[in-house]
C-alpha cells in the first residue's frame, strides 16, 4: 500500500479525475460533499486542508479530504459537511489503522461516513441514517405518501394553506434567487437562531461565510449552491441555502422570519422546493441525518451512515482512545444531570474544534460555552431552591 498526505493544490489532474471517477462509480458518493469541487473551495479558505491519497502502485483507490490539527484530522469542511469520510473503490482493502499511521496521523474522525462495505464497523461509535426523498417518480409520490402515512400532518398542512391565503396572501417562491440582500438575510437569521438556542455560531468565522458565498457563486455542476426563497411581495419570510450536484440536492441551511413562525414557514418552503427540484431533473433530495420528527414527512428512504474514529497503533493514540471511551461511558451512565452535561460538553467542543481554525477562536468558543453552561446550571439551582422554599 502506498499513501501520501498532500495539499489539495498538489494533486495532479489525473488524480482529480480518478477522484471523480470513484465518486461516480458508487451511487453512495453522489453527494456534493464528496465532490472534488467542495474540497477545492474549502482548501482556498483554510490552510489546514489536506488530502490523504492511497492505492496500489500508481493507481489511487482512496481519497480522504481532511482538516488537520496537529496529528489529528477532521472531515474537510467540518462542521458543515453532512457527509464525509474517504471516497474508495470497491476493490480497496487496505488496513485503515496502518493507513492513518503511514500518513503520520494519530487519529482521523468522521461524523457521517457512507460505509457500504462496513469497513468502519470496528471503529464506529454511532450509527444513523440520512433521510432522502426519492424524486425519480416525481414529487407527487412524496406528497401522496405523506397523505397516506401521515394523514394528520397532511390535514394540518391543508388547514395551514387556507390560513396563509386568508391572512397573508399569495406567496412567491424562487428556486434560484440571486438577490444578495436575501442571502445576507438568511445568514443573519441563522446566526440569530444559534444565539437564541445557545449553540455555537458556526457562521462567525470568516471562512464559513466565504465558503457559502463561493459555492453560491459557483457554476460547477458537481457542487454549487442554490438560494431558495419564499416571499410575500418583496418581504422574505423563509429561505434555504442548499448544495447540489448533477442528480442530488442536499438540504443544508434553512432559516425563516420568527414573526411568521405560526405559519410553519419551514414546511411551506419545502412544499415548493421538492416539486421544482423534481421538474429540474434532480433525482434525490437529501435532508441529511437527525431531526427525523419533521423529515419523515418528506422522505421515503434512508442511507445508513456511521460516526467513527480511526486511530493509529501508537501508545499515545491508544491512551487518547481510552480517555474518549471513558467520557462516553460517563454519558451513557445515566447519572442525573451529569451524563446529560457530559454529552453537551462533548458535542459543543466538537463543533468548536472543527469550526474555529485558530487557537484564539477555539478559546473564545470554549469560554462562551462555559459561561452559558454555568449560567444554565445556576438558573437550574435557583429554580430548585425556590421550589424547596415553597
Secondary structure, DSSP 8 states (H G I E B T S, - for coil): -EEEEE-GGGS-HHHHHHHHHHHHHSGGG-SGGGSHHHHHHHHTT-TTEEEEEEEETTEEEEEEEEEEETTEEEETTTTS-SSBS-EE-TT----HHHHHHHTT-SEEEEEEEE-TT-TTGGGEEEEEEEEEEE-TT-THHHHHHHHHH-HHHHHHHHHHHHHHHHHT---EEESS---HHHHHHHHHHHHHHHHHHT---TT-SHHHHHHHHHHHH---TTSEEEEEEEEETTEEEEEEEEEE-SSEEEEEEEEE-GGGGGG-HHHHHHHHHHHHHHHTT--EEEEESS-HHHHTTT-SEEEEEEEEEEE-SSHHHHHHHHHHHHHHHHHTTT-TTHHHHHHHHHHHHHHHHHH--SHHHHHHHHHHHHHHHHHHHHHHHHHHHHHHH-
